[in-house]
Amino acid sequence: MNAVTQLRPPAQLAEASGAPRPLLASTPRPSEAPAAVIPLRSAEPDHGPAPAAGPVQDGSATGGTDPEVERRIAGIARSVCQGALEVLGGSRPLQQMSRWLDAESYERLQLRTNLVRCVGARGAGHGGNDAHGAGSAHRHVVVRSARVCPISPAVYEASVVAVDRKRVRAVALRIEQRRGTWRVTALEIG
């Protein structure tokens, strides 16, 4: 090895360069033992006796919930996300979303849609070229993935990743069961 690639101990480097000596990590004393790590859920299945019927006590997301309900919630999240992005793009009427959104989320989506249309009309009215071409009336939205997290048996949160033309968007939803039907009570579009 030549002198350029040869490594020297830190003390020799500090002395040679005149730089202050680096701080070296001290070994922990017996009274300063590292904190115990408590796993949130076990990585390996427990081979002990089978638990009694009921929800799993380890806090895992899939243990106490029905997979069929989670699939249904994921489907709702995907549909609402796609519909909301199509409403913002102008290819779907806002009224079609009233079945899925609560009043506050519906009003917020309506306000955002109006703002998007005003900005689009102002840009086109000032002689600006439409960057999306003449076929911008149809806005193709592709949902890439949806993740569901149960909060309680009647409340779920979901995150959805969708592609709107060449833009990737993240959408967060809170879905709650009210009077036997699932409704989106929070909708955040990034």
Secondary structure, DSSP 8 states (H G I E B T S, - for coil): --TTT----HHHHHHHH------------GGG-------SS-SS---SS---SS--TT--TTTSS-HHHHHHHHHHHHHHHHHHHHHHHTSS-GGGGTTTB-HHHHHHHHHHHHHHHHHHHHHHHTT---TT-TTTTS--EEEEEEEEEEEETTEEEEEEEEEETTEEEEEEEEEEEETTEEEEEEEEE-
